């Protein structure tokens, strides 16, 4: 009788040799139980180590413009349509962005993402202000200037962002095409796809993933993994719903930790060469199992706070990385190139004494 392990082993070998998994195989991975789950993690870990090495990439974000967003994304406390109690302010100035970029470098992040709560970018004063903030971050040595600024439908704008020094643009698909109408009604899925395609055409790195635990089915998680694969995005952030007060999803239960880890592993099988970053919600969803996100195939994580919720102590994250016998990827080191095949050269970081930041810096 065929076991999960005997079924999985040739799939691992196929992926390591440059092959692909099928959607049906990916769905079966999410159904693993008991010891089969650990076989799944072992396979994902081998794939991660082969294509990404033992380096962990960290990045940070700054909530550069908070609240009063016109969109109705059901998970987001920054929507003007929901009564969430959050700070509201317009785009922060250059000095504030510089402070956050320097703090990101101090905590070991390779990038600072400038995030703004609005529908998207149009030419005009708003875009001019954004370009100036990107130039400001790009001047901070060792920190990539990244951004998450919403929808783009003008083909000129990605080139303008790149010229300003932008390295990577984040725009999450959030969930599958099938499930998306249950999450957002003020814009469509194709608008998000268009944004990513325009960015790729301009030669920018793309960062796109989703939020899991929003009531989707396992097949939606698989569909998202394959959609991102087809779009050839460079970094795939995996967030887990942290229900926020005042939003339509405030009462949703947290995703089970092992389901979250199986989803990370499935994403690694489907996208073996890509940067897979576990980000928002990891603290409340994975809890004491956070170190296993790397064993399940993740190669990166978010350091510091999120947009409207707190993250974990950076010192605790560094301890976790070292306890897992993985390496910290220092600021200024290159990210893995898209489509990379074969073990990645790793800078020597074992034995590095990481700085302990004052709470005010985090």
ROBA-630999 format. One record per residue: x, y, z of N, C-alpha, C in turn. Coordinates in steps of 0.001 Angstrom, whole numbers, padded with zeros to 6 digits, always signed. Each point is the difference from the previous one (the first is absolute). Layout:
! ROBA-630999
XYZXYZXYZ/...
This chain:
! ROBA-630999
+000848-001192+000000-000848+001192+000000+000887+001248+000000/-000328+000941-000878+000777+001226-000094-000257+000884+001216/+001052+000535+000574-000118+000915+001117+000247+001421-000487/-000315+000973+000849+000245+001401-000344+001476+000215-000288/+000860-000629+000791+001445+000174-000172+000471-000524-001352/-000477-001183-000386+000424-000553-001289-000582+000808-001159/-001169+000613+000221-000584+000876-001025+000790+001302-000124/+000453+000528+001166+000645+001305+000009+001442-000038-000486/+000713-001052+000288+001437-000050-000297+000320+000307-001458/-000654-000625-000979+000316+000349-001387-000388+001421-000373/-000981+000578+000704-000366+001392-000266+001124+000929+000462/+000556-000293+001175+001140+000784+000482+001150-000077-000998/+000311-001208-000452+001088-000186-000967-000278+000758-001295/-001250-000012-000426-000379+000691-001233+000214+001507+000132/-000418+000568+001140+000161+001438+000217+001480+000362+000102/+000777-000798+000704+001432+000266+000125+000710-000043-001358/-000569-000771-000917+000583-000107-001342-000515+001085-000942/-000830+000907+000531-000507+001092-000830-001400-000194-000515/-000677-001058+000451-001351-000270-000459-001055+000700+000842/-001251-000238-000362-001128+000664+000644-000922-001003+000680/-000797+000506+000936-001076-000798+000570-001297+000392-000692/-001001-000845+000113-001300+000293-000583-000929+000556+001073/-001074+000688-000396-000968+000478+001001-000575-001116+000853/-000255-001162-000582-000536-001122+000783+001005-000467+001045/+001280-000022-000383+001032-000388+000969+000096+001030+001117/-000077+001276-000362+000075+001059+001006-001175-000093+000976/-001181-000306-000511-001175-000128+000865+000160-001168+000966/+000568-001099-000474+000202-001141+000879+000982+000334+001121/+000966+000848-000289+000950+000406+001038-000709+000682+001158/-001017+000778-000287-000736+000693+001052-000840-000955+000839/-000189-001206-000482-000815-000986+000708+000835-000955+000844/+001313+000235+000061+000878-000873+000788-000417+000020+001465/+000140-001138+000654-000337-000120+001421+001088-000758+000742/+000074+000222+001302+000921-000761+000840+001429+000026-000515/+000671-001152-000032+001400-000047-000434+000191+000410-001457/-001071-000095-000812+000116+000435-001405+000339+001486-000080/-000524+000780+000947+000296+001434+000017+001495+000246+000142/+000658-000792+000831+001442+000193+000211+000798-000435-001224/-000500-000982-000731+000632-000348-001275-000123+001164-000982/-001168+000654+000012-000213+001161-000872+000977+001113+000353/+000147+000289+001291+000941+001036+000421+001427-000346-000400/+000371-001269+000155+001366-000414-000346+000283+000245-001476/-000992-000323-000847+000179+000236-001430+000105+001479-000321/-000878+000814+000608+000034+001443-000235+001303+000607+000493/+000491-000490+001133+001247+000502+000555+001178-000317-000916/+000001-001204-000560+001068-000370-000933-000027+000899-001234/-001191+000293-000497-000136+000864-001176+000466+001413+000337/-000430+000521+001161+000448+001331+000408+001513+000073+000100/+000594-000994+000643+001445+000029+000199+000744-000112-001324/-000518-000769-000933+000656-000152-001300-000017+001298-000796/-001127+000686-000021-000129+001184-000853+000250+001319+000727/-000106+000012+001324+000152+001244+000747+001150-000044+001002/+000584-001160+000235+001045-000105+000994-000574+000123+001403/+000849+000338+000961-000425+000107+001397-000088+001448+000452/-000071+000928-000956-000086+001415+000337-001449+000412+000206/-000230+000858+000985-001316+000559+000259+000016+001482-000360/-000913+000385-000864-000130+001396-000401-001038+000667+000883/+000338+001166+000552-000931+000777+000811-000368+001287-000724/-001239+000430+000142-000368+001321-000494-000941+000649+000998/-000133+001311-000105-000852+000767+000896-000884+000933-000824/-001054+000513+000638-000892+000928-000678-000269+001202+000892/-000412+001091-000629-000458+001166+000725-001388+000350-000524/-000935+000197+000920-001356+000408-000368+000054+001497-000284/+000326+000341-001246+000323+001378-000354-001217+000897-000159/-001171-000601-000187-001251+000770-000064-001077-000916+000539/-000625+000380+001089-000879-000924+000715-001466+000418-000048/-000869-000995-000252-001434+000193+000101-000638+000720-001176/-001335+000035+000037-000824+000705-000985+000189-000536-001415/+000283-001283-000128+000105-000599-001333-001398-000195-000572/-000162+000266-001269-001321-000072-000646-000468-001425-000258/+000935-000976+000041-000364-001371-000377-000646-000744+001174/-000647-001136-000321-000752-000725+001040+000545-001396+000264/+001309-000179-000084+000617-001299+000278-000389-000433+001417/-000685-001130+000116-000645-000384+001240+000921-000280+001165/+001289-000193-000254+000962-000306+001057+000654+001245+000570/-000185+001161-000653+000862+001160+000250-000664+001051+000870/+000649+000317+001098-000519+001007+000938+000208+001421-000501/+000679+000179-001138+000257+001346-000506-001076+000503-000956/-000997-000816-000286-001073+000422-000886-000872+001059+000669/-000340+001041-000745-000869+001046+000512-001412-000521+000243/-000305-001178-000552-001340-000573+000109-000225-000751+001311/+001067-000254+000752-000119-000796+001226+000330+000868+001216/-000642-000288+001141+000201+000829+001202+001196-000414+000849/+001071-000434-000622+001185-000419+000753+000665+001216+000634/+000476-000186+001217+000645+001089+000741+001497-000055-000247/+000455+000737-001016+001419+000027-000344+000452+001440-000204/+001296+000260+000073+000490+001351-000307-000262+000345-001464/-000309+001260-000257-000195+000465-001375+000911+001192-000246/+000787-000079-001079+000888+001113-000329+000383-000077-001471/+000421+001136-000544+000405+000078-001402+001454-000467-000151/+000505+000039-001211+001332-000517-000306+001055+000663+000875/+000801-000831+000677+001031+000522+000889+001103+000685-000804/+000787+000852+000684+001025+000760-000707+001293-000796-000164/+000961+000604-000683+001269-000670-000295+000758-000372+001270/-000044+000866+001005+000738-000267+001239-000544-001254+000687/-001314-000171-000004-000598-001173+000624+000368-001266-000761/-000017+000072-001322+000367-001154-000819+001460-000371+000226/+000866+000997+000086+001423-000256+000254+000193-000706+001334/-000708+000440+001031+000098-000616+001320-000368-001481-000070/-001066-000308-000716-000429-001388-000106+000984-000822-000828/+000577+000585-001043+000977-000720-000814+001246-000335+000815/+000454+000954+000811+001176-000249+000829-000295-001038+001086/-001214+000028+000551-000387-001007+000988-000092-001379-000643/-000487-000046-001244-000066-001271-000719+001389-000587-000190/+000942+000849-000390+001380-000467-000170+000563-000496+001326/-000289+000706+001088+000517-000378+001309-000529-001354+000450/-001251-000308-000357-000557-001294+000410+000369-001120-000962/+000706+000339-001085+000477-001032-000901-000827-000217-001241/-000946+000901-000272-000840-000154-001185+000739+000448-001252/-000229-000733-001073+000603+000372-001277-000809+001069-000728/-001240+000240+000451-000873+000921-000724-000959+000683+000952/-000426+001192-000386-001105+000674+000670-001090+000233-001030/-001176-000523+000289-001134+000191-000888-000829+001197+000435/-000189+000967-000901-000849+001162+000255-001432-000400-000361/-000886-000023+000987-001367-000477-000217-000969+001145+000232/-000948+000162-000929-000981+001074+000122-001409-000545-000194/-000915+000464+000844-001392-000440-000062-000788+000908-000932/-000056-000396-001250-000845+000666-000990-000227-000962-001148/-000829+000378-000955-000353-000913-001086+001197-000313-000890/+000767+001032-000359+001129-000241-000888+000663+001289-000436/+000872-000119-001000+000819+001122-000447-000489+000589-001318/-000089+001334-000023-000264+000760-001211+001054+001103-000090/+000256+000477-001204+000935+001106-000156-000533+001247+000684/+000913+000774+000556-000407+001215+000688+000794+000196+001267/-000500+000861+000878+000724+000366+001217+000236-001194+000907/-000996-000893+000099+000158-001180+000862+001157-000873-000471/+000056-000284-001289+001091-000811-000543+001337+000703+000189/+000034+001323-000210+001249+000741+000183+000517-000154+001433/-000916+000039+000971+000398-000163+001398+000531-001396+000264/-000649-001000-000593+000436-001391+000152+001397-000188-000584/+000243+000562-001166+001310-000139-000638+001093+000598+000881/-000306+001107+000660+000986+000620+000889+000294-000901+001194/-001019-000640+000557+000213-000909+001131+000836-001209-000435/-000219-000494-001203+000786-001125-000509+001467+000410-000151/+000236+001185-000532+001382+000484-000137+000675+000095+001372/-000774+000395+000988+000539+000144+001349+000452-001344+000561/-000829-001021-000141+000366-001323+000504+001174-000567-000793/-000004+000212-001307+001064-000538-000853+001368+000559+000367/+000028+001154+000670+001276+000603+000400+000587-000650+001249/-000813-000765+000737+000478-000651+001216+000778-001254-000397/+001296+000000+000247+000866-001077-000453-000410-001338+000607/-000077-001019-000857-000283-001352+000453-001470-000354+000106/-000895+000954-000296-001433-000261+000103-000663+000248-001351/-000653-001025-000540-000741+000168-001239-001244+000844+000249/-000347+000840-000954-001250+000752+000058-001089-000826-000666/-000941-000478+000801-001152-000746-000496-001261+000813+000257/-001098-000405-000586-001243+000742+000217-001202-000882-000261/-001111+000358+000659-001302-000622-000240-001005+001135-000025/-000368+000414-001207-000736+001254-000176-001275-000173-000805/-000488-001235-000071-001292-000232-000622+000054-000226-001501/-001152+000177-000608-000191-000319-001414+000736+000975-000914/+000467-000516-001130+000624+000812-001049-000622-000411-001332/-000498+000972-000767-000532-000315-001332+000642+000848-001097/+000989+000809+000383+000727+000857-000932+001387-000604-000211/+000304-000379-001234+001265-000676-000298+001215+000888+000243/-000172+001319+000097+001134+000890+000239+000471-000038+001459/-000911-000297+000912+000316+000143+001426+001056-000995+000490/-000052-001294-000368+001061-000901+000473+001399+000467-000375/+000175+000539-001206+001317+000492-000408+000420+001190+000858/-000947+000846+000369+000301+001139+000859+000421-000476+001391/-000660-001028+000505+000375-000576+001294+001413-000584-000057/+000288-000710-001076+001320-000607-000154+001084+001070-000088/-000260+001061-000754+000979+001079-000143+000277+000685+001335/-000996-000003+000887+000177+000618+001320+000819-000868+000939/+000230-001262-000394+000807-000892+000825-000766-001148+000620/-001263-000194-000409-000775-001103+000567+000590-001343-000414/+000087-000904+000946+000547-001335-000257-001112-001019-000227/-000987-000014+000888-001073-000997-000055-001333+000656+000339/-001043-000379-000741-001346+000518+000252-000874-001157+000449/-000677+000206+001131-000914-001013+000522-001440+000327-000376/-000675-001004-000539-001445+000123-000229-000591-001403+000079/-000571-000318+001140-000499-001360+000231-001278-000281-000785/-000089-001216-000517-001262-000454-000582-000998-000344+001098/+000480-000299+001181-000756-000284+001226-000595-001401+000063/-000636-000459-001077-000642-001308+000005-000206-000436-001448/-000742-001043-000212-000253-000474-001357-000983+000913-000717/-000034-000098-001304-000978+000752-000791-001423-000371+000425/-000232-001274+000256-001336-000463+000364-000472+000627+001311/+000902+000096+000965-000371+000460+001332+000083+001521+000156/+000669+000683-000914+000262+001428+000155-001254+000839+000221/-001124-000254-000703-001202+000815+000239-000514-000071+001434/+000368-001036+000737-000386-000098+001411+000882+000871+000891/+001092+000490-000565+000977+000797+000756-000112+001484-000324/-000197+000323-001276-000003+001388-000448-001014+000188-001122/-000736+001120+000062-001038+000262-001005+000228+001309-000744/+000998+000797+000415+000191+001317-000600+000974-000002-001180/+000671-001083-000234+000785-000173-001225+000115-001497-000272/+000372-000331-001227+000023-001399-000405+001388-000620+000020/+000018-001290-000150+001237-000775+000021+000914+000394-001150/-000589+000264-001161+000820+000323-001170+000770+001303+000183/-000534+000915+000811+000726+001250+000261+001305-000294+000726/-000014-000988+000873+001216-000385+000712+000983-000709-000942/-000534-000859-000849+000849-000681-000987+000674+001021-000916/-000766+000974-000477+000544+001040-000878+001139+000745+000671/-000185+000343+001274+001044+000705+000746+001309-000784-000013/-000078-001286+000301+001214-000823+000047+000649-000125-001374/-000810-000123-001027+000556-000130-001353+000709+001277-000434/-000573+001156+000310+000644+001271-000352+001336+000149+000721/+000049-000427+001253+001244+000074+000763+001070-000901-000598/-000389-001218-000365+000957-000936-000608+000528+000557-001322/-000890+000576-000776+000409+000545-001304+001005+001135+000151/-000067+000709+001122+000929+001102+000245+001319-000477+000597/+000094-001289+000287+001242-000545+000538+000132+000097+001503/-001107+000270+000697+000035+000035+001458-000197-001390+000575/+000570-000246+001169-000297-001235+000717-001421+000081+000548/-000693-001106-000032-001370-000013+000489-000118-000880+001237/-000836+000453+000917-000267-000698+001253-001511-000144+000100/-000480-001229+000020-001448-000202+000044-000307-001329+000660/-000966+000028+000899-000405-001222+000682-001451+000097+000407/-000287-000416+001228-001385+000001+000421-000156-000053+001499/-001264+000003+000405-000371-000164+001405-000811-001282+000093/+000373-000862+000904-000667-001289+000148-000819-000018+001286/-001116-000712-000058-000888-000039+001152-001174+000953-000143/-000289+000453-001233-001106+000928-000242-001265-000727-000455/-000102-001278+000321-001172-000759-000399+000148-000717-001318/+001208+000022-000553+000249-000689-001266+000073-001505+000210/-000118-000746-001089+000141-001448+000034+001436-000376-000371/+000421-001237+000310+001348-000419-000392+000282+000204-001484/-000987-000224-000850+000230+000164-001443+000323+001455-000341/-000517+000966+000788+000324+001404-000237+001461+000287+000308/+000536-000651+001024+001417+000181+000337+000883-000558-001115/-000410-001136-000544+000743-000593-001114-000082+000902-001226/-001195+000500-000295-000174+000867-001168+000872+001244+000106/+000078+000582+001199+000845+001178+000181+001468-000334-000234/+000461-001132+000511+001397-000396-000191+000347-000107-001478/-000919-000548-000787+000260-000167-001428-000176+001306-000769/-000899+000869+000450-000154+001312-000635+001277+000809+000148/+000587-000018+001188+001243+000719+000242+001155-000606-000788/-000019-001313-000145+001018-000669-000806-000078+000468-001455/-001230+000082-000526-000182+000428-001388+000452+001443-000206/-000155+000828+001023+000412+001400-000087+001492+000191+000263/+000680-001064+000416+001445+000022+000222+000409+001086+000989/-000755+000137+001092+000365+001009+000993+001256-000443+000740/+000757+000962+000491+001301-000291+000582-000068-000358+001487/-000883+000670+000729-000153-000226+001434-001471-000266+000289/-000291-001024+000797-001374-000379+000303-000250+000100+001500/-000547+001114+000467-000338+000112+001421-001238-000823+000332/+000085-000765+001068-001116-000808+000465-000443+000558+001350/-001186+000605+000005-000574+000577+001201-001126-000891+000498/-000248+000039+001298-001089-000776+000591-000911+000958+000755/-001292-000116-000269-000948+000974+000511+000114+000170+001510/+000240+001244+000393-000055+000413+001392-001250+000874+000097/-001133-000566+000389-001266+000742-000072+000068+001328+000739/-000329+001076-000701+000088+001345+000561-001384+000518+000370/-000094+000600+001163-001266+000537+000488-000571+001025-000978/-001285-000115-000257-000678+000940-000879-000103-000449-001439/+000788-001011-000397-000054-000488-001382-001034-001118-000126/-000465-000276-001232-000951-001092-000195+000545-001367+000394/+001321-000129+000097+000610-001276+000350+000447-000062+001454/-000505+000923+000813+000442+000096+001393-000281-001261+000802/-001047-000743-000366-000390-001172+000789+000485-001322-000583/+000781+000056-001053+000485-001248-000591+001007-000685+000930/-000071-001324+000101+000979-000708+000834+001373+000002-000655/+001033-000079+000814+001357-000089-000524+000185-001323-000739/+000817+000024-001019+000365-001204-000712+000791-000925+000931/-000191-001291-000105+000746-000928+000850+001484+000031-000371/+000886-000033+000989+001441+000119-000295+000499-001008-001024/-000389-001253+000123+000517-001006-000922-000563+000187-001413/-001234+000510-000112-000535+000316-001327+000815+001118-000641/+000379+000986+000802+000829+001087-000512+001356-000524-000473/+000599-000886+000765+001302-000557-000372-000098-000882-001233/-001089-000772-000117-000185-000809-001218-000154+000895-001226/-000641+001158+000184-000166+000929-001115+001345+000580-000419/+000845+000336+000960+001353+000474-000323+000756-001067-000786/-000084-001249+000447+000710-001087-000679-000507-000180-001424/-001312+000059-000178-000565-000138-001347+000507+001113-000916/+000046+001229+000524+000507+001114-000797+001451-000240-000407/+000805-000580+000885+001392-000270-000344+000103-001046-001101/-000837-001013+000028+000010-000998-001070-000393+000623-001336/-001010+000859+000011-000491+000597-001249+000966+001057-000523/+000662+000710+000912+000897+001100-000383+001383-000212+000624/+000724-001014-000466+001230-000430+000687+001117+001028+000023/+000090+000860-001010+001144+000908-000093-000278+001389+000545/-001215+000239+000462-000387+001350+000385+000224+000277+001486/+000086+001290+000311+000068+000420+001395-001397-000127+000598/-000145-000828+001019-001281-000157+000682+000137+000610+001386/-000762+001060+000228+000115+000792+001217-001257-000160+000858/+000177-000443+001226-001118-000063+000943-000072+001342+000710/-001165+000629-000081-000109+001372+000483-001123+000135+001024/-000960+000871-000263-001016+000340+000973-000782-001197+000533/-000262+000026+001298-000804-001038+000631+000767-001215+000457/+001302-000041-000250+000747-001208+000384+000024-000186+001514/+000053+001120+000726+000093-000098+001457-001254-000614+000605/-001174+000434-000478-001254-000474+000603-000433-001343-000569/+000416-000313-001232-000409-001255-000636+000949-001140+000338/+001295+000213-000194+000974-001068+000250+000374-000120+001464/-000107+001087+000743+000318+000007+001432+001367-000642+000257/+000041-001058+000803+001280-000627+000371+000615-000791-001152/-000722-000150-001091+000518-000766-001141+000677+000886-001040/+000242+001263+000318+000601+000902-000990+001303-000522-000605/+000914-000606+000758+001228-000498-000635-000260-001006-001122/-001127-000711+000079-000292-001013-001019-000336+000601-001356/-000241+001319-000058-000295+000588-001311+001199-000163-000931/+001209+000007+000552+001182-000210-000835+000148-001470-000378/-000282-000887+000939+000045-001426-000308-001047-000370-001042/-001091+000774-000068-001057-000261-000976+000259+000677-001342/+001114+000725-000135+000360+000531-001307+000153+001490-000120/-000328+000776+001030+000160+001454-000082+001479+000371-000028/+000304+001081-000698+001387+000466-000083+000149+001438+000469/-001094+000615+000454+000046+001396+000400-001134+000274+000975/+000130+001113+000725-001080+000404+000896+000047+001503+000195/-001122+000533+000475-000101+001423+000280+000534+000269+001397/+000819+001035+000130+000567+000382+001299-000589+001332+000438/-000345+000101+001266-000579+001234+000508-001516-000037-000025/-000614+001184+000062-001450+000091+000061-000609-000076-001405/-001317-000235-000036-000746-000032-001253-000694+001346-000186/-001127+000014-000686-000652+001272-000275-000801+000513+001191/-000914-000825+000490-000824+000426+001136+000055-001011+001136/+001005-000854+000002+000183-000961+001090+001492-000160+000278/+000314-000442+001209+001396-000131+000393+000575-001334-000456/+001299+000008-000283+000708-001227-000317+000731-000516+001228/+000957-000880-000259+000749-000605+001087+001331+000710+000183/+000603-000153+001173+001306+000569+000261+001007-000492-001033/+000761+000950-000579+001015-000376-000977+001067-000884+000640/+000330+000272+001244+000984-000823+000703-000492-001446+000089/-001293-000190+000260-000556-001353+000052+000070-000678-001365/-000247+000782-001051+000092-000572-001349+001418-000425-000325/+000973+000829+000347+001395-000364-000263+000392-001250+000775/-000443-000093+001244+000277-001195+000794-000607-001227-000659/-001238+000136-000484-000667-001102-000681+000788-000450-001227/+000464+000952-000794+000750-000329-001218+001280-000753+000346/+000710+000461+001009+001246-000661+000386-000253-001365+000625/-001058-000110+000797-000332-001286+000608-000375-001034-001054/-000516+000450-001133-000340-000903-001104+001233-000355-000841/+001168+000519+000414+001266-000208-000716-000098+000502-001436/-000672+001142-000137-000078+000685-001276+000832+001265+000101/+000231+000638-001135+000850+001176-000056-000829+001255-000227/+000430+001073+000641-000613+001310-000174+000627+000659-001229/-000829+000487-000896+000499+000663-001203+000133+001488+000292/+001216+000537+000076+000201+001368+000472-000489+001054-000986/-000267+001218+000490-000420+001080-000888+001005+000221-001118/-000508+000278-001164+000849+000244-001152+000328-001231-000803/-000230-001196+000551+000246-001228-000754-001075-000159-001064/+000345-000549-001156-000992-000113-001070-001075-001021+000318/-001197+000266-000455-001064-000978+000095+000204-001069-001065/-000609-001171+000189+000099-001019-001048-000634+000508-001284/+000661-000179-001145-000602+000436-001258-001188-000867-000369/-000955+000581-000696-001174-000746-000439+000420-001114-000938/-000569-001190+000180+000308-001120-000873+001317-000669+000327/+000560+000311+001177+001286-000590+000388-000108-001521+000120/+000976-000685-000490+000053-001455+000139+001337-000390+000609/-000054-000930+000931+001214-000475+000640+000241+000711+001314/+000846-000547+000858+000260+000597+001303+000516+001425-000136/-000480+000887+000841+000381+001399-000037+001227+000228+000865/+000939+000781-000507+001175+000338+000789-000436+000734+001257/+000560-000384+001122-000429+000559+001282+001130+000794+000634/-000263+001276+000361+001033+000739+000720+000248-000639+001360/+001215+000121+000503+000339-000603+001279-000591+000862+001110/-000989-000532+000701-000633+000780+001062-000061-000766+001306/+000391-001268+000014-000026-000747+001245+000941+000662+001001/-000476+000123+001230+000804+000624+001031-000134+001507+000056/-000812+000582-000925-000200+001445+000038-000753+000378+001273/+000464+001043+000665-000698+000478+001202-000972+001092-000430/-001291-000331+000045-001002+000938-000483-000239+001089+001042/-000235+001233-000462-000242+001095+000942-001345-000158+000681/-000078+000443+001238-001264+000030+000734-000522+001423-000064/-001189+000174-000549-000539+001342-000195-000792+000450+001210/+000062+001282+000242-000871+000596+001007-001433-000085-000486/-000935-000140+000917-001408-000164-000372-000475+001146-000885/+000511+001186+000214-000418+001149-000790+000404-000124-001445/+001064-000772-000282+000476-000163-001359-000865-000983-000784/-000776-000820+000702-000782-001034-000649-001417+000462-000265/
